[in-house]
Amino acid sequence: MECTVSWTGALGTRSGMGFVAETGSGHTLMMDGAPDAAKPENGGLNLAPRPLETVLAGTGGCTAYDVVLILKRGRHLVTGCSVKLTAERAEVDPKVFTRINMHFTVSGKGIPVVAVERAIAMSHEKYCSASIMLAKTAEISTSFELIES
């Protein structure tokens, strides 16, 4: 896996702290810094997600992918899955994630609660590389609701 991240600020773009990531799979992702009122030249313009927001979003995508796949492989009729991630970071540099809560909303027809519990546990214990890495610095908790649809 590879990715190239390039600063766009030197190109005369609107934001002095914008970045574009080009992934090995051929996709691009924009990132930007937060505005800095004290030193505007050191801040972004809030035109795209912050880099650590993309880490959190990627973790959510990784674990939701696992949960859906595990449920589908168990022949459960999944009609929806979302995960809301809420994170806290350290107050001093490096401002790593210290706590992350992942609240899943899974919908489907006749899915047993135990199947959802198992899918979430398997993702966090075995399959989701992102959440397993983040668990080295962050306390990760999960919760879920199951909606019959």
C-alpha positions as CSV (number, residue, x, y, z in Angstrom):
1,M,0.0,0.0,0.0
2,E,1.3,3.5,-0.8
3,C,0.1,7.0,-0.8
4,T,1.7,10.4,-1.7
5,V,0.6,13.5,0.1
6,S,1.5,16.8,-1.4
7,W,1.3,20.3,0.1
8,T,-0.8,22.6,-2.2
9,G,0.0,25.9,-0.5
10,A,3.0,26.6,-2.7
11,L,0.8,26.4,-5.8
12,G,-1.0,29.6,-4.9
13,T,-4.2,27.7,-3.8
14,R,-6.7,29.4,-1.5
15,S,-5.5,27.6,1.6
16,G,-1.9,27.9,2.7
17,M,-2.2,24.6,4.6
18,G,-4.0,22.4,2.1
19,F,-2.8,18.9,1.1
20,V,-3.8,16.4,-1.5
21,A,-3.3,12.7,-1.0
22,E,-3.0,10.4,-4.0
23,T,-3.6,6.8,-3.0
24,G,-2.0,3.7,-4.6
25,S,-5.5,2.7,-5.8
26,G,-5.7,5.8,-7.9
27,H,-7.9,8.1,-5.7
28,T,-7.4,11.5,-4.3
29,L,-8.3,13.0,-1.0
30,M,-8.1,16.6,0.0
31,M,-7.1,17.7,3.5
32,D,-6.8,21.2,5.0
33,G,-5.8,22.8,8.3
34,A,-7.9,24.7,10.7
35,P,-7.8,28.5,10.4
36,D,-5.3,30.2,12.7
37,A,-6.5,33.6,13.8
38,A,-3.2,34.5,15.4
39,K,-1.1,33.6,12.3
40,P,-3.3,33.2,9.3
41,E,-0.4,32.2,7.1
42,N,0.1,29.1,9.3
43,G,-3.6,28.0,9.1
44,G,-5.9,26.5,6.6
45,L,-9.3,27.7,5.4
46,N,-11.4,24.8,6.6
47,L,-11.9,23.7,3.0
48,A,-11.5,19.9,3.7
49,P,-11.2,17.5,6.6
50,R,-8.2,17.7,8.9
51,P,-5.6,14.9,8.6
52,L,-6.6,13.3,11.9
53,E,-10.3,13.5,11.0
54,T,-9.4,11.3,8.0
55,V,-7.7,8.9,10.3
56,L,-10.8,8.7,12.4
57,A,-13.0,8.4,9.3
58,G,-10.8,5.7,7.9
59,T,-11.1,3.7,11.1
60,G,-14.9,4.0,10.9
61,G,-14.8,2.8,7.4
62,C,-12.6,-0.1,8.3
63,T,-14.7,-1.4,11.1
64,A,-18.1,-0.8,9.4
65,Y,-16.8,-2.7,6.4
66,D,-15.8,-5.6,8.7
67,V,-19.2,-5.6,10.5
68,V,-21.2,-5.6,7.2
69,L,-19.0,-8.3,5.7
70,I,-19.1,-10.6,8.8
71,L,-22.9,-10.2,9.0
72,K,-23.3,-10.9,5.2
73,R,-21.0,-14.0,5.5
74,G,-23.3,-15.2,8.3
75,R,-26.1,-14.9,5.8
76,H,-27.9,-12.1,7.7
77,L,-30.0,-9.6,5.7
78,V,-28.2,-6.3,6.4
79,T,-29.9,-3.3,5.0
80,G,-27.8,-0.6,6.7
81,C,-24.8,0.1,8.8
82,S,-23.3,3.3,10.2
83,V,-20.9,4.0,12.9
84,K,-20.5,7.3,14.8
85,L,-17.1,7.8,16.2
86,T,-16.4,10.2,19.0
87,A,-12.8,10.8,20.0
88,E,-10.8,12.6,22.6
89,R,-7.1,13.6,22.0
90,A,-4.2,14.3,24.3
91,E,-3.8,17.9,25.3
92,V,-0.1,18.1,24.6
93,D,1.9,17.0,21.5
94,P,1.8,14.4,20.2
95,K,-2.0,14.9,20.4
96,V,-2.8,11.2,19.9
97,F,-6.3,9.8,20.3
98,T,-6.8,8.8,24.0
99,R,-10.4,7.7,23.9
100,I,-12.7,6.6,21.0
101,N,-16.3,5.5,21.2
102,M,-17.8,3.8,18.2
103,H,-21.6,3.6,18.2
104,F,-22.9,1.3,15.4
105,T,-26.4,1.5,14.0
106,V,-27.2,-1.7,12.1
107,S,-30.4,-2.4,10.4
108,G,-31.7,-5.5,8.7
109,K,-34.3,-8.2,8.8
110,G,-34.1,-10.8,11.6
111,I,-30.5,-10.2,12.6
112,P,-29.9,-11.6,16.1
113,V,-28.3,-9.2,18.6
114,V,-25.6,-11.8,19.3
115,A,-24.6,-11.7,15.6
116,V,-24.0,-7.9,15.8
117,E,-22.1,-8.2,19.0
118,R,-19.9,-10.9,17.5
119,A,-19.3,-9.0,14.3
120,I,-18.2,-5.9,16.2
121,A,-16.0,-7.9,18.5
122,M,-14.4,-9.7,15.6
123,S,-13.7,-6.5,13.9
124,H,-12.0,-5.0,16.9
125,E,-10.1,-8.0,18.0
126,K,-9.0,-9.5,14.7
127,Y,-9.8,-7.7,11.5
128,C,-9.8,-3.9,11.7
129,S,-6.2,-2.9,11.4
130,A,-7.0,0.8,12.0
131,S,-8.8,0.3,15.3
132,I,-6.2,-2.2,16.5
133,M,-3.4,0.3,15.8
134,L,-5.3,3.1,17.5
135,A,-6.0,0.9,20.5
136,K,-2.2,1.2,21.3
137,T,-2.9,4.8,22.5
138,A,-6.7,5.0,22.8
139,E,-9.2,3.3,25.0
140,I,-11.8,2.1,22.5
141,S,-15.4,1.4,23.5
142,T,-18.2,0.3,21.3
143,S,-22.0,0.3,21.5
144,F,-24.7,-0.5,19.0
145,E,-28.4,-0.4,18.2
146,L,-30.1,-2.9,16.0
147,I,-33.1,-1.7,13.9
148,E,-35.5,-4.1,12.3
149,S,-36.2,-3.1,8.8
